Amino acid sequence: MFRLFVWLRRLAHALWLRVALFAVLAFLAVIAAHLAAPLVPDWLEERIDAEAVLPVLEILASSMLAVSTFSLGIMVQTHRSALQNATPRVLDLMLEDGLTHNVLGIFIGAFVYALTALILFQAGFDSGAALVLGVTLAVTGAVVLALLRWIAHLTTLGTLRDALARAEDQARSALKRHRHKPALGASPIGPDTVLPDDARTIAAPRSGVLQVIDVQGLARCAPGPVWVLRRPGQQILRGAPFLQVPAGQGDTASDEAMLDCFVIGDTRTFEQDPAFALTVLSEIASRALSPAVNDPGTAIEVVSRLERLLWDWAQASKSDAVEGPGVFVHPWTPPELIEAAFAAIARDGAPMLEVAGHLLEALTALGQAPEGRLAEAARAMQTRARAHAEAALRLEADTARLPPEA
C-alpha cells in the first residue's frame, strides 16, 4: 500500500495524466450530449442542426491540433534552455509544473472533443446538435482562458529566474519537512547510539538510490527495534548491509515486509532529501561560475537564496515527535546541509572577489543563527571559504578587501 501511495503521488505530477483526463472528459462530454438529445426542445433542434455545428467543430479541431503541437514544442525548448542555463536536476521540477499540465490538457482535450464530435456527426449520430454546440462554446471559452494563461506563463517559463524560484520553493518545502521530522518520524541515530554486538544484518534487495522510507509502516511490521543503515539520498548496493535487527528477531516473511517499506530508485528525489534540494541550487551557482558562462551575479543570487533558506530553517520551531520509536534512522545534520549548500560555491567562486565576499558575509550571518549546530557549521565553512579565496585571489589588494573574520 505504501509503494502504491508513493506511485500515485508521483503519478499526480505526470504530464500525460492530466492530458489523458482532459481527453477522457472531452469524449464523455460528446457522448453525454448525444445521449441527452431527447431532452432538447423541438424548436431549438430545428434552429440548430448538425450543419450549424460542423464548421465550428472543424475549426476547433484543426486549430487545437496546431496549438497543441506548437505548445509541446515550446515546452521542450524551454526545458532544454533550463538544462543549459541551470542544471539537469531542475528538469524534474519543470516537468511537475501544474499550469503547463492544465494548459496542454485543455488544448489536447479540446482537440479530442472536436474530433470525437465530428466522427459521431459523420457517422449519422447528429441528434443533440444544440447541446453539442453549448458544450463547444464552453470548450472554446476554456481554450481562450488557457491561451491567455499560457501566454503569460511563457514570459518566465524556462528562464534562469524561473529555475531558481522552483529550486528555492522545493528546498524550502524539503527543509520544512526536515525541521518537522528530522529523522522522518523515527528515532535519530547519533554518536551515542549503540547497536547490539550480535545484531543481525539484512542486505539491500537491489542497487540504487534510497528515495523514501515508510517509518510508520516499518514500525508496524518490524517485530522489534530496527536500525536503518542508509538514509534517503544515499546510494545502496544489492547485497550490502541495509538494516540491522536484534539477533533472533524476525524471519524471512518479516524481512520482506520491512524491505517493502523502502522505495529504491535510480536518482535522488526531493521527497525526503533536503540536502538534494540545496545541492540543486548550489549546482546552478557552480554552472554560472564556470568559464563558459562567467555569470557571478547568478552565483551571488543563489548564495542569498541559500542564506535565507537556512536562516528560516534555523528560526523555525523544531519538532521532536517520534512516530516510530523502535525505528532508528540517520538524520541529515546541519553541517551536512551547510556542506551541500556552500562547499561547491566556496571552491568555484574563490577566484572572484565579489562572489567570495558575498559568500563570507552570508556565512557570517548564518554563524549567528539560533540553531547552535548550524551556526557552528557555518563558521567552519566560513574559515574554509576564506582559505579558498586567499589561495585563489591573485592580488593582495583583493585579499585585503575580503570581509573580516567574525
N, C-alpha and C positions, 0 to 999 in steps of 0.2 A: 504493500500500500504506500509506503514511504517513497519508493522509487517511482511509483505511478504519480504521486503528488508532485515530485520534482519534475518529472517529464511533462505533466500538464502545465506546470508553472512556466516552464521554458517554452512549451508549445504556444502559450498565450502571447509570446513575443515574436513568434514566427511570422514572417511577411505573408506567406502563402495562406495562412489560416484565415485572416480577415478577408482576404481577396476571395477565398473559396466561400466564406459565409455570405458575403455580399452577392456572389453569383448564385448561390442557392436561394437566397431571399428573392432575388430578381426572378428566378424561374418559378418559384412558388407564387409570386405576385401575378404573373401572367396566367398561371393555371387557375388561381382563385378568381381572377376577373372573368374568365370564360365560364367557370362553374356558377358564378353569380349572375350570369346573363339573364335568367328568367326574372330576376328582381328589377331589371331596368324597365321603366315605363315605355309603352309602345311609341308615344310621341317623340321621346328622346332617342329611341332606337332608329326611328325614321329619319331624324335630322342628322344623326352622327352614325355613319356606317363605316365599313372597313375601308372604303375608298378615301375617306377623310383622314383616317389614322395612318394608313400605309406610308404616305410621304414623310410624315413626321418620324415614324419608326426607321425608315431608310436613312434619313439624315442623322438620326441619333446613333444608329449602328455604325455607319461609316465614320462619323466624326469621333466617336468614342474609341474605335479601334486605332485611329491615328493618334489621338491624345494619349491613350494607354501606352502605345509603343514609344511615343516621344517621352513620356514621363519616366518609363523604365530606363530609357537611355540616359536621361538626365540623372536619375538616381545612381546608375552605375558610374557615370562620370564623376559625380560628387564624391562617391565612395573612393574612387581611385585618387582623386585630389586629396582627400583626407589621409589616405595611406602615404602619399608622398610628402605632405606637409606636416603631419603629426606623427603617428606611429601605427603600425598594423593592428595593435590591440584596440584602437578606437573603433575599428570597423564593427566589432561586436556591439558596441553601444549604438552606432548609427543604424544597424540592422534592427534594433528594437524601437526605432522612432515610431511612436503611435500615430502621429499625424500623417506621415508618409504611408503607413499601412492603411489608414482610413481613406485617404485620397485615392490611392491606387485601387482599393477595394471598391469605391464608388464608381470610378471610371470603368473598371472591368465589369462590375456588376451591371452598370447601365448598358454596356455592350451586350452582355449575355441576355439581359431583359429584352432589348430591342430585337436581337437576333431570334430569340425564342418566340416572341410575338409575331415576327414576320413569318417564321416557319409554320406556326399554327394557322395564321391567316391564309397562307398559300395552300395549306392542306385542307382548307374548307371550314375550319373552326372560326368563323367570322362573327359569331354571336358575342354579345357583350362588348361591342366596339366602344360604346360610350364609357364603360368602366376602364377599358384599356387606355382610352385617351386620358382619363383622370389620373390613372397611375403614371402614364407617360409624362404628364405635366408635373407631377410630384417628383419623378425621377429627374426631369430636366432642371427643376429647382435645386435639387440636391447636387447635381453636377455643377451648376453655376456657383453655388456656395463653395463646393470643393475646389473649383478653379481659382476662386478668389483667395482661399486659404493657401492653396498650393503656390500661387504667385508670391504671396507674402513670405511663405516659408523658404522659397528658393533664394531669397536675398541673403540668407545666412547659412543654408544647408551646405555642408562640406567645407566651410571656411575654417580657418585655424581657430578663430574665436569660438565657433560652434563646437569644435572638438574639445577645446579647453573647458567650455561650460559643461559639456556632457561628462567629461572625465572628473571634473570637480564635483558635480552632483552625485556621481556614482561613489566617489571617495567619501563624500560627506555621509551618504547613507550607510556605507560599509563601516565607517568609524563609529557612527551612532549605534549600529548593531553591536559592534565590538565593545563599546563602552557599557552597553546594557548587559551584554553577556560576554565577558572577556574570554571565558573558556567554553562558549557555546552552551551555557547552562550546565556544564559538568563541573566537577571539582578540578581546580587547576593543578597541574604538575609543576612543582617548583623545586628549588635546590634542596628543600627539606623533605621532599617526598622520598620515601623509602619503599622500594619494591621487595617483595619476599624473595629470598635466595632460591627457593625451589619453584618459582613461578613457571607456569607452562606457557610456551610461546605458540601463537597462532600465526601462520605465514599469510602473506598477502595473496589474494586469489589471482591477481593479474597485474601487469605493469601499467603504469600511467601516472596521472596526477590526481591526488585525492582532492575532490571538489566539495563534497558535502558530507557531514556526519549527522545522523539522526540520534541525538543524545537520549531523548526520551524513549525511543524505540530500543536503543541499546540497553538502557536501564531496565526495560520491561523483560527483554528476552535473556539477559545475562543472569545466570543463577547466583552470581556473587559479584565482587568487585572486578573491574576490567580496566586495564591501563592501555590507552591508545598511544602507540609509539610515534605516530605521524599525525600531522595536522593539515587542514585544508591549505592547498597551495604547494605542498611538498611532493616531491617525486617518490613513488614507491615502486618496488621491483617484485615481480612474481617470485614467490618462494622466500622472500626476505622477511625478517621479523616484523609483524604488523600490530598484533595485540598480545597482551600478556594477562593471564588469569592465574589464580592460585592453583597449585598442583592438585590434581584430582577433581577439579571443578569442571563440569560440563562434559559433553560428549560430541560426537560428530554432528548431530542434529542442532544442538545449541550453538556450535561453532558456525555452522552455515547460517543460522538465524542472525547471529551477531554480524557476520560479514555482509548480510543483506542490508544492514543499516548504514552502509557506506556507498557513496557514488564515486566511481573512479572514471575519469575521462582522459582525453588526450591533451587538454590545455587547462591552464588556470582560469578560474571564473571569479566573479566578484561576490558571489553569494555569501561566503564565509571567510573571505580572504581580504582583510583590509589593507595588507601590505601590497597586494597586487594593484589595488586602485591607486595607491600612492606611487607605485612604480611606473604606472602608465603616464602619470603627469611628469614624472622625472624623465621618462624616455622622450617626451615631447621637448623638454628643455635640452636634452643631450643632442637631439637631432637639430635643434635650432642653433646649437653651438658648434656644429660640425663645420669644417671649412667650406663645404659645398653650399651651405645655407648662410652661415655667418649672420645670425639674427639674435644678437644679445638681448634685444628688447623682449622677445618672447620668453627667453630664459628668466629674465627678471620678473615678468608677469607670473610665470609658473612658481617661482620662489615665493612671491606674495600670496598666491593661492594656497600653496602648501603651508605657509606660515599661519594663515588664518584657520585653515582646516585643523591643524594640530593644536592651535591655541583654543579653538572652540571645543575640541575633544577634551582638552585638559580642564576646561571650565565646566563641562557637563557633569552632572551628578553621576556617580559610579554606582552600579548595582552589583551586589554580590549574591543575588538569588541563584540558588543551585537547584535545578530540576532533576538532575540525576546524580545524587551524592555518591553512588557507587561507581560512577564512570569518571575516569581521570583523563584529562586532555591537556596537551601543551598549549597555552595561550600565546598569542602574539604579544610580545613585550614592548614597552615604549622605546627602548634602544633599537629594537628591530624596525619599528616604524620610522624612527629618525634615519636609520640606515637606508631604508627603502626610499625615503623621500629625498635625501640630500647627498648621499655618498657620490653618486654619479655626477651631480651638478658641481660638487666641490672639486672633483677631478677635472671635468671638461671645461668648467668656467674659470679655472685658476689663471690662465693667461690673460683674461680680460678683467681689467680693474673694476669696471662698472658692475660686472656680474659678481665677482668675488666680494666686492664691498657690500653689495646688497645682500648677498648670502650671509656674510658675517653679521650684519645688522639684524637680519631675521633670526639667526641663531642666538644672538644676544637677547632678543625679546623672548624667545622660547625658553632661554635659560632662566627667566623669571616666572615661568608658568607655575600655577599652583600644584600641578602634579609633579611630585618630587623626582620620580624616576625619569620622567620626560625632560625635566629641566636639567638633570644631571647628564642625560644622554645628549641634549642639545649643546651643553658646554663642552662635552668631549668632542662632538662633531665640529664645534667652532675651532677648537685647537687644531684639529685635523685639517679643516678647510684653510686655516691661516697658514699651515705648513705647506699645503699645496700651492697657495698663492705666492708665498715668499720664494718658493722654488721655481715657479713658472714666470713670474714677472721679471722682465729684463732690466728695468731701470730702478735704481734705489729710490728715486723720487716717487715712482708709483707705489713701491712697497711702503714708503712712509705715509702715503695717503690712505692706506687701509684703516678701517675703524679700529680704535684702540681696544685692547682686551678688556672685557667687563670685569 
